[in-house]
């Protein structure tokens, strides 16, 4: 399994508003992900230490599945949908950072 974490900071600093905005687009995001080969799950996490920061965490069967998701445009499509609902903070706080990890099996 491979986990991809996309972290960014939003202009929205109220967690309830962030959640409400995200909930409005989550069905569309999930629909795109479910059509992506090797997709396992998605979840979002609100940063408890940095106001407005959050992460999109996707899980994939293989590294190739994750790479295909990013390289073939589904990730960009989802980013566009997310950005419309949850606008990114202004520069320099608004950078998007993706990190990908292979899950260590116990």
N, C-alpha and C positions, 0 to 999 in steps of 0.2 A: 504494500500500500504506500501511496505517496500523498503527502499533505502539502497543499499550497496555501500560504497565508499572504493575503493582500492587505496591507495596512495603509491607512491614510487618515487625515484629519479633516473633519467636516466644518462648515460654517455653523452648523447646528450644534449648540452646546447643551440643549435640553434633551435629556435621554428619552423622555416620553415623546417628544416631537420627532426625534430621530427615528424611534421605533415605529411611530405611526406612519411616517413618510416611507420607511422601508417596507412596512407591511403592505402598503399600497402597490408596490411593484414586485414583491416577492413571488407571487404566482407566475408572473412573466419570466422572471429570472430562473425560477425552478424549472419551468417548462423548457427553457433553452438548455439548461444543464442536463436535464433528463434525456435530451436527444443527443448529448455528447457521449461518444464512445468511452467506456471505462469509468464514467462518473459513478461515485458511490454516495456522497453526501455533501451538504453545504450547511454552514451555520455562520452566524454573525456574532461578534463579541464587542461589547462596549468597554472601552478602556476606563478602569476605575481611578486611574491616577492622572490622566491627561484629558482635560476637557475637550470634547468633540472628537477625540480619536476613537477609531474602531477598526475591526478587522473582518474580512470575509475569509472564511476558512473552508476550502474545498478538499475533498478526499477523492483520490483516483486509484484505480486498480494498479496501474503501472506508470512509470515516469514518462513513457511514450504517450500514454493517454493524456497526461497533464500537458505535455509539450504541444500536442496536437490541439488541445483546447485553446492554448494561448496563441499558437502560430496560425491557426486556421480562421481566426476571427471571432469565435464565440466569446472569448474573454473581453474583447473590445466592444462587442455588442452589449454585453452585460454592464461594462463600465459606463457606457453611454446612458443606459437606463438608470443605473445607480446615480450618476452625476445629476441627472434631471430631477431626481427625487431628493437626493441628499448631496447638496452642492459642496464641493471641496473648498477648504479654507484657502485664503489668499497666500501667495508666495511670501515667504519661503516655507510656510507650514503645510502647504497643500500638496507636497510630493507624494506620489504613490510608490510604495515599495513592496515588491513580491519576493517572498522567500519560499523555497520548496525543500521539503524534507522527505527522506525515505523513513518510514516508520520501522522502528526496531521491534521485532517480535520477541515476546518474553520466552 
